[in-house]
Amino acid sequence: MKVAPSILSADFGNLQRDVQEICESGCDLVHVDVMDGHFVPNLTIGPVVVSAVAKAATKPLDVHLMVENNSFFVDLFAPLKPEYISFHIESEKHPHRVIQQIRSYGIKPSIVLNPNSRPEELEYLLEFLDMVLLMSVNPGFGGQSFIDTVIPKAKKLRKMIDKINPECLIEVDGGVSDKNIQLLKEAGVDVVVAGSYVFKHKNRKEAIESLQI
């Protein structure tokens, strides 16, 4: 299991320190939540701050867009060369176009599904994706409780992916901890995003390792 700590739960007064610490502690990706205050009721960080994160990080960035104007934000963050850029299917009328836009930068495209969205919505997009991100909380804020219906949803998505595009990864974001990591692994999940669990743990290295099962 790959682990992508979400910097949304980091100490922004000591962001460089926290990013360096999770990288030194063995995380696989650094998850960056970008919110525009429109698609979700929260406003987070722009490319100036993420540029500082990229300089501090020794692991690839995993940028999660929670925005309405996906094409604009892809162009904004692509120069930072993240490994992945994810956007929400619920906010995009032309997802295939945005997938192509992301890939044109040499970045791996990923689509996000909110807790109430069905995996079947991606059936005709899966062959073009490198990852699908399943939200196990409602997007917008950190520290929320895990919505366990993501487990059967991940199992269904895993079957679809194995049939259409076996190289595509499944990522889960929200309320992930050592209490549910085994269930996620058994459901076929490849990557987990963990914010509060990692950054509020007394030993961040132990927290990351407890999810890398």
C-alpha positions as CSV (number, residue, x, y, z in Angstrom):
1,M,0.0,0.0,0.0
2,K,1.3,3.4,-1.0
3,V,0.8,6.3,1.5
4,A,0.2,9.9,0.5
5,P,0.0,12.2,3.6
6,S,-2.2,15.2,3.0
7,I,-0.5,18.5,3.9
8,L,-4.0,19.9,4.6
9,S,-3.3,18.6,8.2
10,A,0.2,19.9,8.4
11,D,1.3,22.9,10.5
12,F,1.4,25.7,7.8
13,G,3.7,27.8,10.1
14,N,6.2,25.0,9.7
15,L,5.3,23.6,6.4
16,Q,8.8,23.0,5.1
17,R,9.7,21.1,8.2
18,D,6.5,18.9,8.1
19,V,6.9,18.1,4.4
20,Q,10.6,17.1,4.9
21,E,9.6,15.0,7.9
22,I,7.0,12.9,6.1
23,C,9.3,12.4,3.1
24,E,12.1,11.3,5.5
25,S,9.6,9.1,7.3
26,G,9.0,7.0,4.1
27,C,5.8,8.3,2.5
28,D,5.3,7.5,-1.1
29,L,3.6,10.7,-2.3
30,V,2.8,14.1,-0.9
31,H,-0.9,14.8,-1.3
32,V,-1.9,18.5,-2.0
33,D,-5.5,19.5,-1.6
34,V,-6.4,22.5,-3.8
35,M,-9.9,24.0,-3.0
36,D,-11.4,27.1,-4.7
37,G,-14.2,28.0,-2.2
38,H,-16.8,27.2,-4.9
39,F,-16.9,23.5,-5.6
40,V,-16.2,22.9,-1.9
41,P,-16.9,25.3,1.0
42,N,-13.2,25.9,1.8
43,L,-10.3,27.8,0.3
44,T,-6.8,26.3,0.6
45,I,-3.5,26.9,-1.3
46,G,-2.3,28.2,-4.6
47,P,0.8,27.6,-6.7
48,V,3.1,29.8,-4.7
49,V,2.7,27.7,-1.6
50,V,2.7,24.4,-3.6
51,S,5.9,25.6,-5.2
52,A,7.5,25.8,-1.8
53,V,6.1,22.3,-0.9
54,A,7.6,20.9,-4.2
55,K,11.0,22.4,-3.2
56,A,10.8,20.8,0.3
57,A,9.5,17.4,-0.9
58,T,11.8,14.6,-2.0
59,K,8.7,12.5,-2.9
60,P,6.4,13.2,-5.9
61,L,3.4,15.5,-5.5
62,D,-0.2,14.2,-5.8
63,V,-2.4,17.2,-6.5
64,H,-6.1,16.9,-5.8
65,L,-8.2,19.6,-7.4
66,M,-11.5,20.4,-5.7
67,V,-12.4,23.2,-8.0
68,E,-15.0,24.3,-10.7
69,N,-12.6,25.5,-13.4
70,N,-10.4,22.4,-13.8
71,S,-8.7,23.4,-17.0
72,F,-7.5,26.7,-15.5
73,F,-6.1,25.0,-12.4
74,V,-4.4,22.3,-14.4
75,D,-2.5,24.9,-16.3
76,L,-1.7,26.7,-13.0
77,F,-0.2,23.6,-11.2
78,A,1.2,21.6,-14.1
79,P,4.5,23.6,-14.2
80,L,5.3,22.2,-10.7
81,K,5.5,18.7,-12.3
82,P,3.4,16.7,-9.9
83,E,3.2,12.9,-10.5
84,Y,-0.7,13.0,-10.5
85,I,-3.4,15.6,-11.0
86,S,-6.9,14.5,-9.9
87,F,-10.1,16.3,-10.7
88,H,-13.7,15.6,-9.7
89,I,-16.1,14.1,-12.3
90,E,-18.9,16.1,-10.6
91,S,-17.3,19.4,-11.5
92,E,-16.4,18.7,-15.2
93,K,-18.6,18.7,-18.3
94,H,-15.7,17.5,-20.6
95,P,-13.6,15.1,-18.5
96,H,-11.9,13.5,-21.5
97,R,-10.6,16.9,-22.6
98,V,-9.1,17.6,-19.1
99,I,-7.5,14.1,-19.1
100,Q,-5.8,14.9,-22.4
101,Q,-4.7,18.3,-21.1
102,I,-3.1,16.7,-18.0
103,R,-1.3,14.1,-20.0
104,S,0.0,16.7,-22.5
105,Y,2.1,18.0,-19.6
106,G,3.6,14.5,-19.0
107,I,1.5,14.2,-15.8
108,K,-0.6,11.2,-14.9
109,P,-4.4,12.0,-14.9
110,S,-6.7,10.9,-12.2
111,I,-10.5,11.3,-11.7
112,V,-12.2,11.7,-8.3
113,L,-15.5,10.3,-7.2
114,N,-17.4,11.8,-4.3
115,P,-19.0,9.4,-1.8
116,N,-22.4,9.5,-3.6
117,S,-21.0,9.1,-7.1
118,R,-21.0,5.7,-8.8
119,P,-18.0,3.9,-10.3
120,E,-20.1,3.2,-13.5
121,E,-19.7,6.9,-14.4
122,L,-16.1,6.2,-15.3
123,E,-16.7,3.1,-17.4
124,Y,-15.8,4.9,-20.7
125,L,-12.9,6.9,-19.1
126,L,-11.0,4.2,-17.3
127,E,-8.8,3.3,-20.2
128,F,-7.4,6.9,-20.3
129,L,-6.6,7.1,-16.5
130,D,-3.6,6.3,-14.4
131,M,-5.6,6.5,-11.1
132,V,-9.1,6.9,-9.7
133,L,-9.5,8.6,-6.3
134,L,-12.5,7.6,-4.2
135,M,-13.5,10.0,-1.5
136,S,-14.3,8.3,1.8
137,V,-15.5,11.6,3.3
138,N,-17.3,14.6,1.8
139,P,-14.6,16.8,0.3
140,G,-13.7,20.2,1.8
141,F,-12.3,19.6,5.2
142,G,-9.8,17.4,7.0
143,G,-10.4,15.3,10.1
144,Q,-13.8,13.8,9.0
145,S,-15.0,10.2,9.8
146,F,-14.5,7.4,7.3
147,I,-17.6,6.6,5.2
148,D,-17.4,2.8,5.1
149,T,-19.5,2.4,1.9
150,V,-16.3,3.2,0.1
151,I,-15.3,-0.5,0.7
152,P,-17.9,-2.2,-1.6
153,K,-17.4,0.7,-4.0
154,A,-13.7,0.1,-4.2
155,K,-14.3,-3.6,-4.8
156,K,-16.7,-2.9,-7.7
157,L,-14.3,-0.4,-9.2
158,R,-11.4,-2.9,-8.9
159,K,-13.3,-5.4,-11.0
160,M,-14.0,-2.7,-13.6
161,I,-10.4,-1.6,-13.7
162,D,-9.0,-5.2,-13.9
163,K,-11.2,-5.7,-17.0
164,I,-10.5,-2.4,-18.7
165,N,-7.2,-1.0,-17.5
166,P,-5.3,-3.2,-15.0
167,E,-2.5,-0.6,-14.6
168,C,-4.9,2.0,-13.2
169,L,-4.5,2.6,-9.5
170,I,-7.2,3.1,-6.8
171,E,-6.6,5.8,-4.2
172,V,-8.9,6.4,-1.2
173,D,-9.0,9.7,0.7
174,G,-10.6,10.5,4.0
175,G,-10.6,9.1,7.5
176,V,-8.0,6.5,6.7
177,S,-6.2,5.0,9.7
178,D,-4.8,1.7,11.0
179,K,-8.4,0.8,11.9
180,N,-9.6,0.5,8.3
181,I,-6.4,0.0,6.3
182,Q,-6.7,-3.8,6.1
183,L,-10.3,-3.6,4.7
184,L,-9.0,-1.1,2.1
185,K,-6.2,-3.4,1.1
186,E,-8.6,-6.4,0.8
187,A,-10.9,-4.2,-1.4
188,G,-8.1,-3.7,-3.9
189,V,-7.0,-0.2,-3.0
190,D,-3.4,0.8,-4.0
191,V,-2.9,4.2,-2.4
192,V,-4.3,5.9,0.7
193,V,-4.4,9.5,1.6
194,A,-4.0,10.2,5.3
195,G,-3.9,13.6,6.9
196,S,-4.9,13.8,10.5
197,Y,-3.8,10.2,11.2
198,V,-0.2,11.0,10.1
199,F,0.3,14.6,11.2
200,K,-1.4,14.2,14.6
201,H,0.4,10.9,15.4
202,K,3.1,11.2,18.0
203,N,5.4,9.3,15.7
204,R,4.8,10.1,12.0
205,K,7.2,7.4,10.7
206,E,5.2,4.8,12.7
207,A,1.9,6.2,11.4
208,I,3.1,5.9,7.8
209,E,4.5,2.4,8.2
210,S,1.3,1.2,9.9
211,L,-0.5,2.0,6.6
212,Q,2.1,0.5,4.3
213,I,0.8,-3.1,4.6
